[in-house]
Amino acid sequence: MTDIGIYMGAVAEVARIAGDIAKRHYGRSPETRTKNDGSPVTIADINAERAARQWIEQRFPDDGIIGEELAPVRSGAARRWILDPIDGTYTFLQTVPLWGTLVAVAEADSVIAGAAYFPSLDEIIVAAPGEGCWWNGARAGVSTVAELGKARLVTTDARFIRDAARRERWMRLQDGARTMRTWGDCYGYLLVATGRAEIMVDDVIADWDGAALMPIINEAGGVFTDWRGRATAFGGDAIATNAKLGAIVRDVLAPAVAIAPARTAS
């Protein structure tokens, strides 16, 4: 088995381990504190990330580990794991089941495998370059919708309060789409990768938000870029679409890129 194949299986296993630990706290009002950036962190986040790190340390001791909640380990390593134990912590705390666990492995800025696991829905999607995108064991694929007026649009927060210019562009995109829904977080990207939505937009993401999602979208036949049109998981924001709508969506949103968003995480 190639290294990519090994890591593809490994990210899925780690995502399940961490996600299932987080789920033990779901709906039970877990102990919560507010981080310096104003976002919440729960004991579920901490316990899940610790379990993921323990698994990785035992099997890939030379790899680095970067996670949302705990300090980096071997950040200069050739390969690094990138962990978000609960993507959508607000969603998790409100007992909305669309939260997920994200796990990726990267070499420099190239993600070689990514997994997103949704414990409350029992859905998992896994991808690696050249290996396809697999949703609960079946091949995943984006839709073939080619017109914005027929597209389903998803975001995490439609207010875009950090940048008025972006908010204006977003409203044009929203008004042109068939439908718009929120409660996005990582679940919005799953919807795009599985053809149940055409467009997912976030104006702020951290590395641990985007790393797992980029290969998932790309291997499902879609397009994942930052708002500048760069094919990167580490640009601080994200646009994910099916293949036919990528250029159309970026044409609407691209003029609003003058102010780079600060990196925070949900």
N, C-alpha and C positions, 0 to 999 in steps of 0.2 A: 504494500500500500504506500502511495506517495505521502509526503509530509502533509500536503493539503488534505488528502483523504483522512489522515490521522486527526488533524486539527478540526476537520469538519465534524467528525464524530464526537470529538472532545468538547467542542463548544456547546453542542446539544446536551451532552451529559451534565456539564457544569451548569448550564441554564436551568435544567430540571432540578438539580440539587438545590441551587440557591432559591429558585422560585417556589419550590415546595416548602422550604423552611419559612420563607416570607408568608406563604399562605396560612401557616399555622397561626399567625397573628391577625389575619384578615377578619374584619368584622368584630374585633375584640378590643377596640380602642387602645392600641399599643402605646407605650410610653413614647412621647414625642418631644423634641426640642427644635428650636429655630436656629438655623445656621447663620453665618455672617452675611450671606447674600439674601437672607430673608426667607429662604425655602425651608420646608420642614424635613426632618430626618427622624426616623422611628427606630425603635429597637429591632424591628423586623428588618430594616435596611442593613443594620450593623451585623446582626446574626447571619443573614443570608450571605453578605459579602465575606464574612469570616469563613464560612463553610466553603465557599467557592475558592478562596485563597488556599485553604488547607488542601483541597483536592489538587489544585494546580501545583503547589509546592511539592507534593508527594510524587507527582508524575512528570513534571516539566521543571525541574529545579534550576535550570539555567535561564529560563524565560523571565522577563520582567512582568510586573503586575501593576496596573494602574486602575484604580477604582474610584467611584464617586465619594465613598465615605471614609476610606482608610488611606494611610500614607503609601506612596509609591514604593515598590520593591524592585531593585535592579532596573531602574528606568533607562539605563544605557544599554540594555541587552539588545541583541540583534532582533529578537522577537519579544513582543510584549502582549500580555492579555489585557483587555480593556473591559471593565465590568460596571454595569449599572444594575444593582440588585433589585431595585424597584423603580422602573421608569413610569412616572405618573403617580408620585406620592400623594398629591392632593386627591387624585382619583381613588387610590387605595384607601385613604382615610375616610372618604365619603362612601365607601363600600360600593363603588361602581366597578364592575368586574373587568374594565378595559385596561388595567395596568399590566405591565410585563417585566420580565427579567431579560436583560440584554448582555450578551457575551460575545466578544470578538477577539481575534488574534491578528496582529499586524506586524509587518516588517517595514520599518520606516513609515512612510505614508501609504503603504499598500496593505489593504485588509485582505488576509488570506482565508478567513472563514468568519462567519457570523451566525448567531442564533438569537431568536426572539421567542420567548416562552410566555404563555398567558395562562397561569395556573388556574385562575377562577373560571376559565373557559375551556381548559384542556386542549389548547391549540399550541402548536410549536411550528416554527418555520425556520429552516436552516439553509445556508447557501455558502458556496465557495466558488471563486472564479474558475470557469471551465467545468464545474461539477453540477451545475444546475441549482435550482431553488426548489425546496421540498417542504410541502405543507402537510403535516400529519402523515408523512410518508408518500404523498402523491405529488406529482410535478405541479408546481405553481406557475401561473402565467398572468400577465397583465391583460387588460381589456384591449379591444381594437377600436374603441371610440375615437373618432378623429375630429370632432367638432366641439368647441368649447361649450356651445349651447346645449350639448347633450351630456356634458361631463358632470360627474359627482365630485364635489370639492370638499376636502376635510382639512381642519387645522386644530391645533391645541387651544389657542386663544385668539379669537378674531379681532381683538381690540387694537393690537399692534401699538401699544401705548408708548413705546420707546422712540418711535420715529414717525412723525406726522406724514412724511412723504411716502413711507412704506404703507401706512394706513390708507392713504388715498389710492395708491396702486392696487392694494389688496381689494378695496371696495369695487374697483373696476373689474377685477377678476371675479369677485363674488357675484356681481351683477350680471356678468356674462355667462356664468355657469348655470347648469340646470338646477342643481341643488347645492346647499352648503350645510355642513354639520360640524359640530365641535366634539369635545371629549376625544381629541385625536391622540396625542402622545404617540407612543410607538404603535398603538393599534391602528392608527391611520395609515401607517406605512404597510402594515399587513393587508389592509383593505385594498391598497393600490396593487400590491404584489399578487393578490389573488383575484383581481379583476372586479372587485366589489366597489371600488372607487377609482377615479382616474387621476386625481391630483391631491397631494398632501403637501402642505406648506408650513414651515416653522421659521419664525424670524430670529429665534435664539435657540441654539442647541450646544451642548458641550461635546467633547470628544467621545465620552462614554454613551452619549445619546445616538450619535451618528454612525459610529464604527460598525456595529453589527448590521445596521439597516442598509448601508450602501450595497454590499454584495447581494442582499436579499432582493432589493429592487432591480439591480442590474441583471442578475441571473434569471429573474422572472421575465425579462424582456423589456424592462422599463429604463428610465433614466434618472439618476440621482446626481444632483449638483448642488453647489451653494448658490446664493443669489447672484453671484458674479458669473455663473455659468461654468465654474471650474468643477471638474470631476474629482471631488474630494469629500471625505467624511469629516474633515477637520477644518472646515471653513467658518464655523460659528453660526451657521444658519443652513437651511436645507429646502430644496424643492425636489419632490419625487413625483414622477408622472409615468403614464404609459409612453410608449415610444412615439406615438403619433402626436401627442400634445406638448411634448417638452419644449420645443422652440416657441410655440404659441404662448405658453405660460410665461416663459422667460422674457418674451418680448413685452408682456404686460408689466412684469415685476422688475425687470432689470434697471430701469431708470431710477429706482429708489435705493441704490446701493452706496450712496456717497458716505453714509455714516455706518461704520462697522459696528455690529452689536456686541455688547459685553457678553462674555461667556458665563452663563449660569446653567443650572440644571433643575429640572422639575423633581 
